[in-house]
Amino acid sequence: MNELNKLISTNPLLTIVTVVLNKEDLIESTILSVLNQSYSNIEYIVIDGGSKDGTTEVINKYNVSNSDVIKMS
């Protein structure tokens, strides 16, 4: 087994998807819960359904352009 296959089998990618609509009061604690996990190989996708409150602004706080931690749709 080559090194890449060993890495994948011991540390597989875990994708977490959060779908949110108008939950400014809850989205930050949800994001922090995912970001504070001890498992390191996480892809985190946040899908906002067109929130009209401050949800988008909270998501954008964590959406760093050079990071794959959060992708917003």
N, C-alpha and C positions, 0 to 999 in steps of 0.2 A: 504494500500500500504506500503510495507516495505521500509526501508531507501535507499537501493540500487535502487529500482525502482523510488523513488522520485528523487534521484540524477540524474539518467539517463534521466528522463523526463524533468528535469529543466536545465540540462547541458549535452545535447547529444554530443557524439563524432563526431567531424567534421574532415573528412579526406581530405587533400589537396594533389594533385599529380601534380608535375611539371616534364614534359618530356623535356629533353634538349640535344642538339648536337652542340658542338663547339660554345658556347655562353659565353665565359669567361668574356666578357665585360658586360653581363647582369645578369648572374646567382646570383652574390652576392646581388644585389639590390632586386632581386626576393626573395631570401631566407630571407633577412632582413625584407622585407615587410610582409612575413608570420610570422616570429618570433616576430615581434613587434605588432601583433594584441592583442587587449585587451581580446578577448575570450580565455579562458585557456585550454579547453579540445580539443586540436588539435593534430592530428597525421599527420605528414608531411612526404611525400615520394617523393624523387627525383630519377628519372630514367634517367640515362645518357646513351645515345645510342652509346657510344664508342668514345667520344670526343678526338681529337688529339691536341687541344690547352690546355690551363690551366684550363679548366672547372672543371675537376676532382679534381685538387688541391684546388680550391676554395670550392667545395662541402665538401671535406675532412676537411677543416678548421672548419666546423660546425658540423661534424659528430662525436659527443662525444660518446664514447663506452657505457657509463652508461645512455644514454638519448634516448628516443624514438622520439625526435624531428625530426630527419632526418634519413631516411633509404635510402641507395644508392643501386641501382640495376645496 
